[in-house]
């Protein structure tokens, strides 16, 4: 059994702090800031930033909790954003498993595509459920505009989480952990 020492407490703390910041911003600023009718979805941006770390388990948990927080603080059907963010976080974590988690052009592309798709699917679901009256408003305002605004915030969350920087890798064979290799 190999000896593997990882300081996972620091990574978990930064995710929890970023999640609390996202929640506070979602409640305080989310309804107040509108550009072309779209509003920033801080919870979707946070969930995708966690998913870019490449681990499916924490990504799904972050997606579920973020979606539930969004659903419980907005006048929307409970469970819809939870479902969308949980599936989207799993898919994004699966696609970005070998990327390292830092902010690069490729990771920002994946983040932007995922957030926009999540928002478009959410807007389409609102139209299908009869909550949003116009298909154009549902797809363009709830989908594209909200997705673009949320993508910019998602990039800030990725930078704040600081995952995947090559300076912390040391000599580890896996890219995570201490600088000492284990005996196998």
N, C-alpha and C positions, 0 to 999 in steps of 0.2 A: 504494500500500500504506500503510494508516494506521499511524501510530506508536502503539503501545499498550504502556505500561509497567505491569506488574503485579508486585507482590511476592508471588509464589505460594509462596515458600519459608517464609514465616511461617505461612501457612495449612496447608501440608503438615506442618510441624513440630508444630503444635498437634493435628492429626489423629493423627500418629504417637504423640505423648505420650499423648493420650487413649486410643488403642488399647492402648498398653502398660499404662496404668492399668486399663483394662477387663479385660485379660488377667490381670493380677495379682489383681484383685478376683475374677475368675471362678475362678481356681485356689485362692485363699486363702479367700475368704468364701462363694463360691457354694454349695459343698456344706454349709457350716456353718449357714447361715441358712435356716430353713424356717418358713413361716407358713401354717397350714391345709394343710400338705402340699406347698405350692408353693414353689419356690426361684427366687431372682432369677437371670435370665439376663442377665448383664452384657454379653455379646457381642452379643445381639440388640438390647439398648438402645443400644449404641455404633453398630452398623450402621445402625439407624434414625435416630440423631442425625446421622450423616454423610449419609444419604440426604436428610434435610430441607434440606441445603444447596442442593439442586436440580440438581446435576450428576450425570448418570447414570453416567459413566465411573468417577469416584472412589467413587460409591455402590456400584456392582457389585463393585469391587475390595475395598472395605471389607466388604461382605456376604460375599464369598467367603472372605476371610482370617479374618473373625470366625467364620463357620460352621465352617471347618476347625479353628481353634483350639478351638472348643467340642467338636467331634467327637473331636479327639485327646486332650482332657483329661478326657473323661467316658466312662462305660461305656455307650456308645450306638453304633449303626451309623455307621461313618465315611461321610460324604457326605450324610446326610439333612439335618442342620441346615445344611450348606453350601448345598445346593440351595434350601432354604426361605428362608434369609437372602439369597441372591443374587437370587432372583426377587422377594422382598419389598422389597429395597433398590432394585431397578430400578423397580418399580411406584411406590414412595413417592417416589423422585427424579423420576419422570415427572409425578406428581400435584402435587408441590410446586415445580415449575420456576419459577414466577413469584412465589412467596411471599416470597422474600428470605432465608430461612434462620434468622431469629431465633425466639425463643420467644414465640408468641402463642397465643391461645385456639384458633385454627384449626390451627396447626401442632401443638399438643399433642393436639388431637382426631385428626389424621392419624397422629401418632406412636402414640397409645394404640390406635387401631383396628388399625394395621398390626402392632404388637407382639402384641396379643391374637390376631389372626388367624394370625400366624406360629406362635404357641404352640399354638393350637387345631389347626392343620393338622399340626404336629409331633406332638401327642398322639394325633391320629387315625391318623397314619402308624405310630406305635408300637403302637397297638391292631391295626391291619391286619397288621403284621409279626409279631404275636404276642409282642412284648416286654412290652407292658403287657397284663395279663389282663382288666381291667375297662374297659368303654367309658366309664362314668361317671367313673372315676378319670382316664382318659386325657384326656377333654374338660374336666372341671371343674378337676382339680388341675394336670395338665400344661398345660392350655390357659388357662382363665380366670384362675385364681389366679396362676400364673406370669406371665401376660401383664400383669395389673394391677400386680404388684410390679415387673416389669421396666419398665413405662411410667413409673413414678415415677423410677426411676434414669435412664431415657432423657431425661427432662426436665432432669435435672442435667447429663447429657452435652451436651445442646443449649446450656445456659447456659455450660458450660465451653468449648465450641468457639467460642462468641461470634460465630457467623456471622450476616451479614445486618444488622448494626446500621446504622442510618441515619447515624450520625456519621462513618463512614469512607467515605461515598460521594462527598463533595465535589461537583464540578461535572461529573463524568463523565456522558456520555450513556447508558452502559450500566449505571450503578450500581456498577460495580467498576472499579478502576484508580486512576489519578492524578486530580488535580483539573484537569488541562489537557485540553481537547478536541483531538482530532486533526484534521488537514486531510484531507479526503477527495477 
